[in-house]
Amino acid sequence: MPRLLEANTGQRIVFLPKDAIDDKTESKVGDIKDEENELRILKLPHPGKESGALYLYNARAKKLFELMNFSEPNRAWFVGDRVVEDGSLILSTPINPVFIILPFLIKAERNVPLEDLLDSAEYPELHQIAGLSGGLTNVARQLGDPDLNVWKFDEDKCLTWLQARVNTVKEVLSTQDIDLSAGATSLLYKANVRPSQVEYTRYALGIVSEYLP
């Protein structure tokens, strides 16, 4: 659903999943607020790129969403009786925090608490997702007392989990009969041939691999 995002740099239009915000983190006019510091925009490392990316973190729901910006020149939005000069569009999709934490687990040289592992001068907000460690059981072994929150990367568990991620994406592509060809021409002259399961698997693998180091 579309929302009006208010930030220090101005107003932006953002499309959010229904579970991204709740009644306690939005105002009466539907503008996203952060009065209780429950809804935060974090700059975190992108797991598949050597650069940072923006994420929306709902601290109340403990959910993380990737923010992707799409823009074209000479565009604006009309929202009620207001004009949003920035005509770009931000799409938000859920992202599993495990993908962001995984590169740090793989590179870890010592077994330290997750909060210390995610201590980064370049991304000072990274430690805020340390509390989202529930899914780490799929890619790592927990060491010592659970209160210590210490994890060790497990390659076998990780490969099994990634295979499940690829299969999940493949099922979505196949069920929704997603066209795997590219360009407007494919929409006008698409052959009456449905992609094979191998092609869906290959495409799903490409999507998942974009979030791997």
Secondary structure, DSSP 8 states (H G I E B T S, - for coil): -EEEEEETTEEEEEE--GGG--GGGB-TT-EE--TTS-EEEEEEE-TTSSSEEEEEEETTTTEEEEEEEE--SS--EEETTEEES---EEEEEE--HHHHHHHHHHH-SS--BHHHHT--SS-TTGGGGTT--GGGGGTEEEES-GGG-EEEE-HHHHHHHHHHHHHHHHHHHHHTT---S-SHHHHHH--S----HHHHHHHHHHHHHTT--
